Amino acid sequence: MTHNASRFDHKIALITGGSSGMGLATAQRLIDEGAHVIITGRDTARLDAAATALGPRATAIAGDITDPDDLAALTRTITEQFGRLDVVFVNAGIGAFQPLTAVTAEEFDRVVAINVKAAFFTIQATVPLLGPGSAIVVNASFALHRGAPGAALYSATKAAVHNVARTVAAELAPKGIRVNSISPGYIDTPAFRAEASPQAQAAAGSLVAAGRIGTSGEVAAAVAFLASSDASYITGTDLLVDGGLTTLIPSAMV
């Protein structure tokens, strides 16, 4: 996978949910291309281990972005230590899959708080740190484009953050701040392996026109593109990173 070793020189990036999976891979990608990356998450031990593995151009700031006080502390620390942000990858989120009739009010509130509310207020809190030429990328999901049984709540939250990204893109365009979202398909992450049964994991690749599930590194490459000056004329769009899952029928099924 081609890297541009200087594309993010002197840039400061924030990645929420940056200790594993797509967040961690994106942190590594941006560091490889010259950035200093701040990763945040709730698990201090896992976050610190990730920062150590990423090296000296990574900073770990633990916190729960669903907590307004933690989010305020995060932006305050970034302001004190770095003075600004150039890239924000709003990546933190959870999967939640159950039949419609099994969703409780408590589960609804929990999933919306993490997948929608935290994303919304992360954008709100970080905008004052962003200047002209900066970029926000929001992690949505291919699920917002397709209906699937047992995914009503999850898909609704991902449709919501997609629409937040598109609407905020219009609001921030006069400030020179670009906002886009990505919609990953089946991606081999710790969360995917934990949430999908072995049978579902084995079958997933057959549903994809590319013939396989994707990697976190491939998602990271897409995020890096949208966050870079190479995408300077792209804002308010959603980039499918799904091997054709959403738009193509695999040849084996025809």
Buried (B, 14 or more C-beta within 10 A) or exposed (E): EEEBEEBBEEBBBBBBBBBBBBBBBBBBBBBBBBBBBBBBBBEEEBBBBBBEEBEEBBBBBBBBBBBEEBBEBBBEBBEEEBEEBBBBBBBBBBBBBBEEEEBEEEEBEBBBBBBBBBBBBBBEBBBEBBEEEBBBBBBBBBBBBBEEEBBBBBBBBBBBBBBBBBEBBEEBEEEEBBBBBBBBBBBBBEBBEEBBEEEEBEEBBEBBBBEEBBBBBBBBBBBBBBBBEEBEEBBBBBBBBBBBBBEEEBEEEE
